[in-house]
Amino acid sequence: MSGTSPESSDPRGSEPAPGDTPPAAATAPVITADDFNAVDIRVGTVADAKPFPEARKPAIRLWIDFGPAFGIRRSSAQVTRHYTPDQLIGRQVCAVVNLPPRQIGPFVSEVLTLGMPDSKGEVVLIRPDHKVPDGGRLF
């Protein structure tokens, strides 16, 4: 028996039964390709990182180099459970670069650094598997 039939114990090839709604689809609205393309997600290298004691929730201030087209942009990231400022310097991260700036205490965050929750809900940063040119766009 192949791994593509619904009866298979291998979930990689199984398809939901007609009328079944996957859990993510129940909470996430369907968007168009144009909606997705409007979100400009770029990769950059953390040039500097400092503690952000003035933030309401523990955070680190980041200065991320997105290459010559975008330069260095600032971000506040709530990533203190998994990272120290020193660990972040030189690390590539992904961020949304076309949101309006946001005032966070005395700091202006210019990009939204992206992460995913681990099993305890703590942020793990999104980054490429291999080094890529700063400023590269996610597609």
Order of alpha helices (4+ residues) and beta strands (2+ residues): alpha-alpha-beta-beta-beta-alpha-beta-beta-beta-beta-beta-beta
